[in-house]
Amino acid sequence: MHSERAQALQTKREQYEAQMGIATASGEGAKDLQGQLSEAEATLSTSVTAQKTADMRLKHLVKEVKEAEKKLKEVSKPGKGEQADGAALQKEVAGLRAKMGRLDYDEAQEVALGTEQHKQQSEHARLCKAAEAV
């Protein structure tokens, strides 16, 4: 009788823990809430860092392109500079634009990263709320 009640109690506990997302010794690799929360925070942090790095690189290259275009306009004005300088600056602008093209920056990817970041933040908030409830 006692072993039947203990078995029933253990079964109910495992069902409850499975519903709550809490790992048990026989949970076969299920993550507990703290593990899920840590994983969500790490993924969010990595995404934010990657986005900030791409933004900084893009801003730097945009600034270089603007400076090169400004130099090109100054040289292109009548009576100023030589044709060789103008051609060199055009090459510089083209080179910088090519660098921007090789940059892993993709507007669609940035939008996707923003969406993923939002999902991770929502998941993080959900897990925090679930952890507080436990």
C-alpha positions in Angstrom: 0.0 0.0 0.0 2.8 2.4 1.0 4.8 1.6 -2.2 1.7 2.2 -4.3 1.2 5.6 -2.8 4.9 6.5 -3.1 4.8 5.4 -6.8 1.6 7.5 -7.4 3.2 10.5 -5.6 6.4 10.1 -7.7 4.3 9.9 -10.9 2.3 13.0 -10.0 5.6 14.9 -9.1 7.1 14.0 -12.5 4.0 15.1 -14.3 4.0 18.4 -12.5 7.7 18.9 -13.1 7.2 18.1 -16.8 4.4 20.6 -17.1 6.5 23.3 -15.3 9.6 22.6 -17.3 11.6 21.4 -14.3 14.2 18.6 -14.9 14.1 15.5 -12.7 16.7 12.8 -12.3 14.7 10.8 -14.9 13.9 13.9 -16.9 16.0 12.6 -19.9 17.8 15.9 -20.5 14.9 18.3 -19.9 16.2 21.8 -19.0 15.1 23.5 -15.8 13.8 27.0 -15.8 17.1 28.5 -14.7 18.9 26.7 -17.6 16.4 27.9 -20.1 16.7 31.4 -18.7 20.5 31.3 -18.9 20.4 30.0 -22.5 17.9 32.7 -23.6 20.1 35.4 -21.9 23.2 34.1 -23.7 21.5 34.0 -27.1 20.1 37.5 -26.6 23.5 38.8 -25.6 25.2 37.3 -28.6 22.6 38.7 -31.0 22.8 42.1 -29.5 26.6 42.1 -29.7 26.6 41.0 -33.3 24.1 43.7 -34.2 26.1 46.4 -32.5 29.3 45.3 -34.2 27.7 45.3 -37.6 26.2 48.7 -36.9 29.6 50.2 -35.9 31.3 48.8 -39.0 28.6 50.1 -41.2 28.7 53.6 -39.7 32.5 53.7 -40.1 32.3 52.7 -43.8 29.5 55.1 -44.5 31.6 57.9 -43.0 34.5 56.9 -45.2 32.3 56.9 -48.3 31.0 60.4 -47.5 34.5 61.7 -47.0 35.7 60.2 -50.2 32.6 61.6 -52.1 33.3 65.0 -50.7 36.9 64.9 -51.9 35.7 63.7 -55.3 33.2 66.7 -55.5 36.0 69.1 -54.6 38.3 67.7 -57.2 35.5 67.6 -59.8 34.8 71.3 -59.6 36.0 73.2 -62.7 39.5 74.6 -62.4 40.4 72.5 -59.3 42.6 69.3 -59.1 43.7 67.1 -61.8 42.0 64.3 -63.7 44.3 61.7 -62.1 43.2 62.8 -58.6 39.6 62.5 -59.6 40.1 59.1 -61.0 41.9 58.0 -57.9 39.1 59.3 -55.7 36.5 57.5 -57.8 38.5 54.3 -57.4 38.6 54.9 -53.6 34.8 55.5 -53.5 34.3 52.3 -55.6 36.6 50.4 -53.3 34.8 51.5 -50.2 31.5 50.7 -51.7 32.8 47.2 -52.5 34.0 46.8 -48.9 30.5 47.7 -47.8 29.1 45.1 -50.2 31.4 42.4 -48.7 30.4 43.4 -45.2 28.1 40.9 -43.6 25.5 43.6 -43.4 22.2 42.7 -45.0 19.2 44.8 -44.2 16.9 41.8 -44.3 19.3 40.0 -41.9 19.2 43.0 -39.6 15.4 42.9 -39.6 15.5 39.2 -38.9 18.0 39.8 -36.0 15.7 42.4 -34.6 12.8 40.0 -34.8 14.9 37.2 -33.1 16.0 39.7 -30.4 12.4 40.5 -29.7 11.5 36.8 -29.5 14.4 36.2 -27.2 13.4 39.1 -24.9 9.8 37.8 -24.8 11.1 34.3 -24.0 13.4 35.8 -21.3 10.5 37.7 -19.7 8.3 34.6 -19.8 11.0 32.4 -18.2 11.6 35.1 -15.5 7.9 35.2 -14.7 7.7 31.4 -14.6 10.8 31.3 -12.3 9.3 33.8 -10.0 6.1 31.8 -9.8 8.0 28.7 -8.8 
